[in-house]
Amino acid sequence: MNQKVLSVIGGGASGLAAAIEAARFSKAKNSNIKIIIYERLPKVGKKILATGNGRCNIMNTSVNKKYYHGDSKLLSSIFENFTIENNIEFFRSMGIYLAEEDDGRLYPLSFQASSVLDALRFEAENLGIEIKCDTKIEKIKRNNNVFILNENIYSDAVIIAGGGKSASVQGSDGSCFDLLSSLGIKIRPTFPSLTGIVLKNKNKALKGVRAAGEIYIVENGTVVASSEGELQYTDYGISGIPAMEVSRAVSEHFALHKKGKIIMAVNSLPDFTPEEIFDYIITRKKQNPNLLCEDLLSGVMPKKLGMAKLSSASISCTARLSTLTKNKIAFLTEIINSEIFEISGALGFDNSQVTAGGADTKLFNQTTLEAKNINGLFACGEVLDIDAVCGGFNLSWAWSSGRCAGTNAIKYLSEK
């Protein structure tokens, strides 16, 4: 009997998970199946090394659909069959134990992304998975139940796991969308997510300032996204986890050329009510009327940010607190509580962590991730139209969807 071949296109998180799960399942079934990973970069898993600022936020204990964008039925099906508990055991079987931090974020006990990648590579090698790096799959055809890659590579089944378009230097260049499209799979509009927001009325003097804040994206008068946490002010606008989490709505607005106005509102003291902000300023004025205004807010926010708020409220930093009228204080309170910024757009794919949009999930079996009209073709990870907020949710999807595709690809080949 000729040895059957399973080709995994993409050696990132979902591709490695798919190949390892496939090899384990194949071994358990005593199947004669060769598994090959094709990776266009010199090494697999480069993007894994960048996750969690190098600490690798490997997954999250929650898979609540409120954290995800995309087909909720498909998400539920995959996570029901390949649970977070399963994923924890998946990594534990490779020697990776996990530590939990705030909001259910899980990290390797080493807090080193490199240890996660090493474990995956070692396991792939141990299972006899062949990894071909510096090999980009540019074409795919299907002929007589066999897939032909790059005109001369034959495979009995294929898993597309090459990611989206984000951070192309780390491996994902969007080419897998082209491969799927060439096979008749519809690709829904793609745009960057988890990225920075570009503002028209930015204050470059704030570059590098980090401060707590609550951020709202308002599209045609309706709040379409919001988040709270540490904001990072930049020369182009604003970043930090809250900004990244709402950036999807901004990218979508501009990518889909939506009509109307989109703006951002920032609450720089989310723990204070407007009344409390007003009373704070009044109290400061009474306590020290001769204090310069530039120091008015230094007790509740970084001085540079406080000075920027004064500027937005048309209050001179060199004025004395005694000169502040109730009208000026009311206006400053409004600026602190909800300053409005005009948005120019979001940073592009190369500066984003995740790609929104992708292969239409309605064209894939929600239990197996096999294409409904193309037997033997599977897809997983970011190439599918599924994405999530920060916190390990996107990697949770990568592991579960990859393992699902790997298992079911072997089932398909075993029955072929």
N, C-alpha and C positions, 0 to 999 in steps of 0.2 A: 504494500500500500504506500502510495506517495505521501510524504509528509505535508500536512496542511500548514499554511502560513497565515498568521495574523499580523498585520502591519498597524502600528500605532504612530500616527503622524503628530509629532510634538512631544518633546521630553520635558514638559513643565509639570506642575503639580498633578493635574488631572491625567496626563499621559502616563506618568510614572505609576500613579495609583492604578490606572487601568491595566497596564502591563503586568504589574506585580500580582494584582488580584486574578488576572487571567492565567498567569503562570501557576499560581497556587491552585486554582480551580482545575486547571488542566492536569496538574500532577495528581490531585486527589482522584480524578476520573481516569487516570492512567492513559490520557490522550496523547497522541503523537502529533503535537502542534508546535510549530516554531514561532516564537514571538520576537518581533523586531521593532525597535523604536527608531524613528527617523527624526533627527533634530538638526535644524539649520545652523545653530551656533556650535562653537568648538566644544562646549560642555552642556550637559543637561541641567535643568533646574536653576538657571541663573536668577530668575525672578523670585524664586523661593528665598534666596539669600537677602533680598531687599525687604521682605515682609517684616512688619513690626519693628521697623528701624534696625533690622539685623537681628532682632530677638526672636522673630517668627511667631506671630500671633496665629498659631496653627489651626485653631477653630474656636467656636463658641459653644457653650453648653446649651444655648437656646437655638432653635431653628424656626422660631415663630415667623410666619409668613409676612408679618408687618415689617420685617427687616429686609424683605426681598421684593424685587420688581420682576414680574413675569408670570408665567403660567402657574397659578397656585395649586392646581390639581396635580400637575406633573411634579412640582416641588414636594408636595405631600407624599406622593407615591414613592419618590426616590428616598426621601428621608425616613419613611416608614420601613423600607426594606434595608436601608443602609444608614442606620441611626448614628448619632454622635457617640453613643456608648460603643457601637461597633467600631467606629473610627478610632476611639481611644484604645481599644484592644488591638486594632490593626497596627498602631504605632508601638504599643507596648510589646507586641510580638517581635518587633525589630529593635527592642532595647530602649525605646524612647518613652520616658515617663513624663507626665505633664503636671504643671502647676497652674492653679487658677488665680486670676487677679480680678479686678473690678469688672462688673457687668458681665460675668461669665466668660471672660477672655481666657483662653488656655494657651500656655507657652510650654516649650520643652523645659524640663527641669534644669537644663544647662543654660537656658536663656540665650542660646546660640542657634541661629538659623542654619549655620553650617552643619551642626550635628544632625538636624532633620534631613538635610540633603544627603549627607554621608550615609545615613541609615537606609534611605531609599536606594541609593546607588549600590550599596553593599548587598542589599536584598535582591536587587535586580540581577546583579552579578552571580549571586549564590543560586538563583533560580534558573540561570542559563539564558537569560534574556539578552539578545544581541542589541547593542546600542550603536547606531551609526550616526556620528556627529558630522558637522559640516556637510550635511546632506539635506538640501531643500527639495521638497516634493512640489513641483510646479504644475504638474498635470495629473489628472486621474480620469480613467475611462473604465467602463464596465463592459465586458464582452464574454458571452457564454458563461455567466456565473463566476467569472474571474475578474478581479480588478487589476488594471495595468497602471502602474505609477511611473511617471517620467518615461513612458514609451517602452521601458525594458525591465521593469520590476513587477513581478506577478505575485498576487496575494489573493487568498481565498476569502478573507474578511478584512475590513479596515475600520479603525477607530480614528475619527478626526478629533484631535485634542490639542490643536495648535493655538488656542487662545483667541483674543480679539486683536485690537490695533494698539492698545495702550503699551507705553514704554517699549518701543520696538527694539531698543538696544538690549533688552532683556529677553528677547525671543519672539514676542508676538507682533507680527507685522501685517496682519489682516489677510495674509495669503490663503488661509484656510477658508475664509468666506468665499474666495474665488473658486476653490476646489469644490465646495458644496454647491455653489451656484452653477458650476459647469455640469453637475449631475442633476440639475433641475430643482434643487432645494432653494426655496425662497429665503432671501436674507432681508430681515426687517431693518429699517434705517438705524445706523449706528452713530453713536456720539460718545465723547469722553465723559466719564463719571469719576467721582472722588478726585477732584482737581481744584485748582485755585480759581477765584472769581476776579475778573478784571473790572475795575470801576472807572467811571468817567471822572467823578469828582474825588479822586484819591488824594491823600495827603502824604507825600513822599517823606516828610519829616518823621513819620511814624514807622518807617521801615525798621523791622527787627523787634518792634514792641510786641509783647505778648500780654494778654489780659483776658479775664473772664468776660463772657458776653453771651447774649442770646441773639440769634440771627433769624430773620424772616425773609422769604422770597415772596413777593407780592406780584401776581400776574393779573393785569386788568382788574385790579381792586380786590382780588381773592388771594389769601395766603395759600400757596401751593406747597411750601416746604418750610420747615423750621428746625433748629437744633441749638443746643446750648453747650458751652464748654469753653476751653481756652482758644481764643482767636489769635491769629498771628497776622500782624499788619505788614504788608510788603510794598515794594515800589510799584507793583502793578495793581494792587488792591488789597485782597484779604485771603488768608489761607487758614490753616489749622483744621482740626477734625470737624468742628461744626460747619465751617465753610465748605469743606470737602463733601460733607453729607448732603448739603443742599445744592451743591453744584450741578447735580444731575438735572434738576428742574431748569437751571439756567442754560446748560448745554442743549437740552431738548428744545427749549424755546427758540434758540438761534439756529440749531441744526435743522429743525423742521419748518423754519421761517414762519413761526406763528405770528399772527397779527396782534397789535396792541402793545401795551407798555409793560415792561418788567422792571421792578425796582427791588432794592434791598433795604430793610429796616434793621438797625442794630440797637439793642438795649445793652448799654455798657454797665449797668448795675442791676442785673436780673434779680438779685436778692432784695432789692428795695422797691417799694411801691412809689409811684410819682409823688404821693404826699410825703413819704419818708425822705425822698431826695430833696424836695422843697424845704422841709423842716431842717434837714441837715445843713443846707446852705444858710438858712436864716440864723440857725444857731451859731454857725461859724462866724457870721457877720457880727453878731452880738458879742461873741467872745473876743474877737480880735478885729475890730473895724479897720485898723491900720495895716493889716496883712495885705500883701500884694495878691492879686487875683490868680497869678500863676501858681500859687501854692494852695489855692482853695480846695482842690479835689485830690491833693497828694495823699490824703489819708485813706482814700477809697479806690484809687486807680493809679497806674503809673503816671508820673508827672507829665510826660510828653503827651499822653492821651488826654489828660485833663486840660492841657493847654490847647489841644486841637478842638476839644469841645467848646472851650471859651471862644476860640476863633470862629467856629461855626455859629455861635450865638452872638457874634459881633461884639464881644467883650474884650477889651484890651487886657493883656496879661500884666501890664504895669500899673493898671488902675488899682485903687484901694477897695477893699470889701465894702467900705462905707458908702461907696458911690453906686452900689448895686440897688436898683429899684426893685419893687416886687414884680413889675412887668418883666424886667430883665431876668430875674431869678426864675420866673415862670417859664420864660422862653428857654433858658439854660436847662431847666428840668426836663422840658420836652425833648431837647436835643439829646440829653443823657439817656432818657428813657426810650426814645425811638427816633434816632437820626436816620434820615432818608438818603440813600446813595443811588445814583443812576448806574446801571450795569451796561458795560460794553460787550461782555461775553464771558466765556470761561477759557482757561488755558486748554491747549489742544491735547491730542492723544499722547504725544511724547511726554507730557507732564502729568498725565493721569494715571491712576492706579488700576482702573477697571474700565472696560468697554460696555456701554449699555447698548441694547439691541443685539442683533445677530440672527442666527439660523432660527427660522420659525418653528417653535416647539410643537405646533399642531401637526407637523409633518413627521413627528417621531412618536413611537410607542411610549406612553408615559410610564410604563413599567420596566421596559428593557432598554430604552433609548436607541432602538433600531429604527432606521428610516422606514416609514410605512410602505413606501413603494419601491424600495431598493433593498432587497435582501442582502444581509451581510455588511451593511453600512451602518456604523454607529457614530454617535457624537457625544461629547461630554465637556464639562467645564465652561469656560467663558465664551467659546464659539457659539454656544446656544444663547437664545434670548432670555437669559437669566442673569441678574446682577443684584448686589446687596450693598448695604451701608458698611461703614468701618466696623471693626471689632472681631474679625476672624470668620465672618459669615461667608465671604467669597471663597475662602479656602475650605470651609466646611462643605460648600457646594462642590468644589473641585474634587475633594476626596470621595464624597458619596457618589457623585455622578460618574467619576472615573471608575470606581470599583463596580458600579452597576454595569457600565458599558463593557468592562473587562470580563465579568462573569457571564454576561449574556452573549458576548461574542464567542466564547468557548462553547456555550450551549448550542449556539447556531452551528458552529463547525463540527461539533460532535454528532449532530443529527443530520448533517449534510451528506 
